[in-house]
């Protein structure tokens, strides 16, 4: 039995796990890196606050690139630590095996009864080794799953950022087209008004040899021409207004006119690619709505974002072929105590309370296509709350309707 205690000591030394050295603070938690990320985020917020969306998106791209680099650095450091720990453990165990072999040879030669004790200790040491190996494997799997989740979120953010850049390019192309056709639209609008005035002043009566039916038909055609030219002029004006960088000074604004222009722009954009799309639209704009000091370019972006969501919601519900469903979108304005209110209503898909709570979170979107960046309502809430100190409230019934209330305080 005098050889049992040395053998126990050697077995414990052989099967004791080597410590794994790892830094408490990974690459992403180091203060210089946190400071760098804060700078990117602050710059992005500053640009967005000034409505410099393009520059804000560039800062977000830099932010994502920096995070990606930091995660890669942290992953490489972790793998290096595991490799180092494994090498140390391997050397220690190799030396221990050599010592055990020498001890086994000596014990075998001296005492047969030492074999039984050694076998028992060896079995226990094997179990401890398997347990240690299982723990290491579990830790590696946990780390791998965490890295995969981070990579998935990063990939989603990159996709949404790419969608934002694509929409930015589309918007720039639309503005260029608006500039190219602005003069033609102005001339067309002026000419149609001249034709309408000339028709009004001209006596087209049966006494003058012009049949009443033909006169009525011509009158209706001229009215439709004037309506189309006026709508085109509104759309072009709204598009060109987005070419200017939003200012920081509020100016006295006709909110009804701004709502009308944005509504026509979004409606035309939905109908143009799909002439078969039938959506009932209505505008209930209060006649004596007073002017209010706003930043027109920013509010136009806000209204366009909310209206696009409304039209897309009714379109998605219509595509489900719900029996008896008639898509409808309405915009209205009201004078209420202490504020002017814009209400945008649709009878589309609706939202649950949980989803409403997430609306406005950067990159959150209900749309399954990559065309959505998840930033529209985020910027909408910033425009209302930060730039105008107003309120944006959403009320919705899943599968039935959504109402968005926008309040601009007058005092």
C-alpha positions in Angstrom: 0.0 0.0 0.0 2.9 2.4 0.3 2.8 2.9 -3.5 -0.9 4.0 -3.5 -0.4 7.6 -2.4 2.3 8.4 -4.9 0.1 6.9 -7.6 -2.9 8.9 -6.5 -0.9 12.1 -6.6 0.4 11.3 -10.1 -3.2 10.5 -11.4 -4.6 13.7 -10.0 -1.8 15.7 -11.6 -2.4 13.9 -14.9 -6.1 14.5 -15.1 -6.4 18.0 -13.6 -7.7 20.3 -16.3 -5.3 23.0 -17.4 -6.7 26.5 -16.8 -7.9 28.4 -19.9 -6.7 31.9 -20.0 -9.2 34.4 -21.4 -9.5 38.1 -21.1 -12.6 39.4 -19.3 -13.0 42.1 -21.8 -13.3 41.0 -25.5 -12.3 43.2 -28.4 -15.7 44.8 -28.6 -15.7 45.8 -24.9 -12.4 47.6 -24.9 -12.8 51.3 -24.2 -11.2 52.6 -27.4 -13.5 50.4 -29.5 -16.5 51.5 -27.5 -15.5 55.1 -28.0 -15.1 54.5 -31.7 -18.6 52.9 -32.0 -20.1 55.8 -30.0 -18.6 58.3 -32.4 -20.1 56.5 -35.4 -23.5 56.3 -33.7 -23.4 59.9 -32.6 -22.4 61.0 -36.1 -25.3 59.0 -37.5 -27.8 60.5 -35.0 -26.5 64.0 -35.8 -26.9 63.5 -39.6 -30.3 62.0 -39.2 -31.4 64.8 -36.9 -30.4 67.1 -39.8 -32.1 64.8 -42.2 -28.8 64.1 -43.9 -29.9 60.5 -44.5 -27.2 59.6 -46.9 -24.4 60.6 -44.6 -26.2 59.0 -41.7 -26.4 55.7 -43.6 -22.7 55.9 -44.3 -22.0 56.2 -40.6 -24.2 53.2 -39.9 -22.2 51.3 -42.5 -19.0 52.2 -40.8 -20.6 51.2 -37.5 -21.5 47.7 -38.8 -18.0 47.3 -40.4 -16.3 48.2 -37.1 -18.5 45.7 -35.1 -17.8 43.0 -37.7 -14.0 43.6 -37.3 -14.2 43.6 -33.5 -16.2 40.3 -33.5 -13.7 38.7 -35.8 -10.8 39.8 -33.5 -12.6 38.5 -30.4 -13.3 35.2 -32.1 -9.6 34.8 -33.2 -8.5 35.6 -29.6 -10.8 33.0 -28.2 -9.7 30.3 -30.6 -6.0 31.2 -29.9 -6.7 30.9 -26.1 -8.3 27.4 -26.6 -5.3 26.3 -28.8 -2.8 27.5 -26.2 -4.7 25.8 -23.4 -4.9 22.6 -25.4 -1.2 22.6 -26.2 -0.3 23.1 -22.6 -2.6 20.4 -21.5 -1.3 18.0 -24.1 2.4 18.5 -23.0 1.5 18.1 -19.3 -0.5 14.9 -20.0 2.3 13.5 -22.2 4.8 14.0 -19.4 2.3 12.5 -16.9 1.8 9.5 -19.1 5.5 8.9 -19.3 5.8 9.1 -15.5 2.8 6.8 -15.1 4.4 4.2 -17.4 7.5 4.3 -15.4 5.6 3.9 -12.2 3.5 1.1 -13.6 6.6 -0.8 -14.6 8.1 -0.4 -11.2 4.9 -1.3 -9.4 4.4 -4.4 -11.6 7.8 -5.6 -10.8 7.5 -5.1 -7.0 4.0 -5.8 -6.0 1.1 -7.6 -7.8 -1.5 -6.2 -5.3 -0.6 -2.6 -6.4 -2.2 -3.5 -9.8 -5.7 -3.6 -8.4 -5.4 -0.1 -6.8 -3.8 1.3 -9.9 -6.6 0.0 -12.1 -9.2 1.6 -9.9 -7.5 4.9 -10.0 -7.0 4.7 -13.7 -10.7 4.1 -14.2 -11.6 7.2 -12.1 -9.1 9.3 -14.0 -10.6 8.2 -17.3 -14.1 9.3 -16.1 -12.7 12.6 -15.0 -11.0 13.1 -18.4 -14.2 12.3 -20.3 -16.2 14.7 -18.1 -13.6 17.5 -18.8 -13.7 16.8 -22.5 -17.5 16.9 -22.5 -17.4 20.3 -20.7 -15.0 21.7 -23.3 -17.1 20.5 -26.2 -20.2 22.0 -24.6 -18.5 25.3 -24.1 -17.3 25.3 -27.7 -20.8 24.5 -29.0 -22.3 27.4 -26.9 -19.7 29.8 -28.3 -20.3 28.6 -31.9 -24.0 29.1 -31.6 -23.5 32.6 -30.1 -21.2 33.5 -33.0 -23.8 32.2 -35.5 -26.5 34.3 -34.0 -24.3 37.4 -34.1 -23.4 36.7 -37.7 -27.1 36.2 -38.6 -28.0 39.6 -37.0 -25.1 41.2 -38.8 -26.1 39.7 -42.1 -29.7 41.0 -41.6 -28.4 44.5 -40.8 -26.2 44.5 -43.9 -29.2 43.4 -46.1 -31.4 46.2 -44.6 -28.6 48.7 -45.2 -28.3 47.6 -48.8 -32.0 48.0 -49.2 -31.7 51.6 -47.8 -29.0 52.4 -50.3 -31.0 51.0 -53.1 -34.0 53.1 -52.1 -31.7 56.2 -51.9 -30.5 55.6 -55.5 -34.1 55.1 -56.7 -35.1 58.4 -55.0 -32.2 60.3 -56.6 -33.2 58.9 -60.0 -36.8 60.0 -59.4 -35.7 63.5 -58.4 -33.6 63.8 -61.6 -36.6 62.8 -63.6 -38.6 65.4 -61.8 -36.1 68.1 -62.7 -36.1 67.0 -66.3 -39.8 67.2 -66.6 -40.5 70.2 -64.3 -40.6 72.8 -67.0 -42.8 70.6 -69.3 -45.2 70.0 -66.3 -45.4 73.7 -65.6 -46.2 74.5 -69.3 -48.7 71.7 -69.5 -50.5 72.9 -66.3 -50.6 76.5 -67.6 -51.9 75.3 -71.0 -54.7 73.2 -69.5 -55.8 76.1 -67.4 -55.8 78.3 -70.5 -57.9 75.7 -72.3 -60.4 75.5 -69.4 -60.6 79.3 -69.3 -61.1 79.5 -73.1 -63.8 76.8 -72.9 -65.6 78.7 -70.1 -65.6 81.9 -72.1 -66.7 80.3 -75.4 -70.4 79.8 -75.9 -70.7 76.3 -77.2 -74.4 76.0 -77.6 -76.8 74.4 -80.1 -77.6 78.0 -81.3 -73.9 78.3 -82.2 -74.0 75.1 -84.1 -72.4 73.0 -81.3 -74.5 70.0 -80.1 -75.1 69.8 -76.3 -73.9 66.2 -76.1 -70.6 67.1 -77.8 -70.2 70.2 -75.5 -70.8 68.1 -72.4 -68.3 65.5 -73.6 -65.7 68.2 -74.3 -66.3 69.8 -71.0 -65.8 66.5 -69.1 -62.6 65.8 -71.2 -61.2 69.2 -70.4 -62.0 68.8 -66.7 -60.2 65.4 -66.6 -57.2 67.0 -68.4 -57.1 69.8 -65.9 -57.3 67.3 -63.0 -54.5 65.1 -64.4 -52.3 68.1 -65.2 -52.9 69.5 -61.7 -52.1 66.2 -60.1 -48.9 65.9 -62.1 -47.9 69.3 -61.1 -48.5 68.5 -57.4 -46.5 65.3 -57.7 -43.6 67.0 -59.4 -43.5 69.8 -56.8 -43.5 67.2 -54.0 -40.7 65.2 -55.6 -38.6 68.3 -56.2 -39.2 69.5 -52.6 -37.3 66.4 -51.4 -34.2 67.4 -53.4 -33.5 70.2 -50.9 -31.8 69.3 -47.6 -34.3 69.8 -44.7 -33.6 73.0 -42.9 -33.6 73.6 -39.2 -35.8 76.7 -39.4 -39.5 76.2 -39.3 -41.6 78.2 -41.8 -45.3 78.9 -41.9 -46.8 75.9 -43.9 -50.1 75.0 -45.4 -50.5 71.5 -43.9 -53.5 70.7 -46.1 -51.5 71.4 -49.2 -48.6 69.3 -48.0 -50.9 66.4 -47.2 -52.6 66.6 -50.5 -49.3 66.6 -52.5 -47.9 63.7 -50.5 -51.1 61.7 -50.9 -51.2 62.2 -54.7 -47.5 61.2 -54.9 -47.8 58.0 -53.0 -51.1 57.0 -54.6 -49.7 57.6 -58.1 -46.6 55.6 -57.2 -48.8 52.6 -56.2 -51.2 52.8 -59.2 -48.6 53.4 -61.9 -46.8 49.9 -61.8 -50.2 48.1 -61.3 -53.1 49.7 -63.2 -55.4 46.9 -62.1 -54.9 47.8 -58.4 -58.2 49.3 -57.2 -57.9 51.3 -54.0 -60.6 53.7 -52.8 -59.0 56.9 -51.6 -60.4 59.9 -49.9 -59.1 63.2 -48.5 -61.0 64.9 -45.7 -59.0 68.1 -45.3 -60.5 70.7 -42.9 -61.3 73.9 -44.9 -60.2 76.5 -42.4 -57.1 74.8 -41.2 -54.6 77.5 -40.1 -51.1 77.5 -41.2 -48.5 76.2 -38.8 -44.7 76.5 -38.5 -43.1 73.3 -39.7 -40.1 72.1 -41.6 -41.9 71.2 -44.9 -39.3 68.8 -46.3 -39.1 66.8 -43.2 -42.8 66.6 -42.7 -43.2 65.5 -46.3 -40.8 62.6 -45.7 -42.8 61.7 -42.6 -46.2 61.7 -44.4 -44.8 59.8 -47.4 -43.4 57.0 -45.1 -46.7 56.6 -43.2 -48.7 56.7 -46.5 -46.5 54.1 -48.1 -47.1 51.7 -45.2 -50.9 52.3 -45.4 -51.1 51.6 -49.2 -48.8 48.6 -48.9 -51.0 47.2 -46.1 -54.2 47.3 -48.1 -52.4 45.9 -51.1 -51.1 42.9 -49.1 -54.6 42.2 -47.8 -56.1 42.5 -51.3 -53.6 40.0 -52.6 -55.0 37.4 -50.1 -58.3 37.5 -52.1 -60.4 38.2 -49.0 -64.1 37.9 -50.1 -65.9 41.2 -50.2 -62.8 43.2 -49.3 -62.5 46.7 -50.7 -59.2 48.4 -49.9 -59.4 52.0 -48.7 -57.0 54.7 -47.6 -58.0 58.0 -46.1 -56.1 61.1 -45.0 -57.8 63.8 -42.9 -56.8 67.0 -41.0 -58.5 68.6 -38.0 -58.1 71.6 -35.7 -58.2 70.5 -32.1 -57.4 72.3 -28.9 -53.6 73.1 -28.8 -52.7 71.2 -31.9 -53.4 70.3 -35.5 -53.9 66.6 -36.3 -53.3 64.5 -39.3 -55.0 61.1 -39.4 -54.0 58.4 -41.9 -56.4 55.5 -42.0 -56.3 52.2 -43.8 -58.4 49.0 -43.6 -55.4 46.7 -44.3 -53.7 44.0 -42.3 -53.4 45.8 -39.0 -50.9 45.1 -36.2 -50.9 43.6 -32.8 -50.0 45.6 -29.7 -46.6 43.8 -29.5 -45.7 44.9 -33.0 -46.9 48.5 -32.4 -44.5 48.7 -29.5 -41.6 47.8 -31.8 -42.6 50.2 -34.6 -39.8 52.9 -34.8 -37.0 50.6 -33.6 -34.2 50.9 -36.2 -34.3 48.0 -38.8 -37.5 46.5 -37.4 -39.9 45.6 -40.3 -42.9 43.4 -40.8 -42.2 43.1 -44.5 -40.7 39.8 -45.6 -39.1 41.3 -48.7 -35.6 42.8 -48.8 -37.1 46.1 -50.2 -37.8 47.3 -46.7 -35.0 48.8 -44.6 -36.9 49.1 -41.4 -36.0 52.8 -41.0 -39.1 54.5 -42.4 -41.1 54.8 -39.1 -37.9 55.2 -37.2 -37.2 58.5 -39.0 -40.9 59.4 -38.9 -41.0 59.3 -35.1 -37.7 61.3 -35.0 -39.2 64.0 -37.3 -42.4 64.3 -35.2 -40.9 64.0 -31.7 -37.4 65.6 -32.0 -37.8 68.1 -34.8 -41.3 69.3 -34.1 -41.9 68.2 -30.5 -45.1 66.6 -31.6 -46.7 63.1 -31.1 -47.2 60.1 -33.4 -49.7 57.6 -32.1 -50.7 54.3 -33.7 -54.0 52.5 -33.1 -54.7 49.2 -34.9 -56.8 46.1 -35.0 -55.1 43.0 -36.5 -56.8 42.0 -39.8 -59.0 45.1 -39.8 -57.5 48.6 -39.8 -54.8 50.9 -38.7 -55.0 54.6 -37.7 -51.9 56.8 -37.4 -52.4 60.1 -35.6 -49.8 62.8 -36.1 -50.1 65.9 -33.8 -48.4 69.2 -34.3 -48.8 71.5 -31.3 -49.7 75.1 -32.0 -48.5 76.4 -28.6 
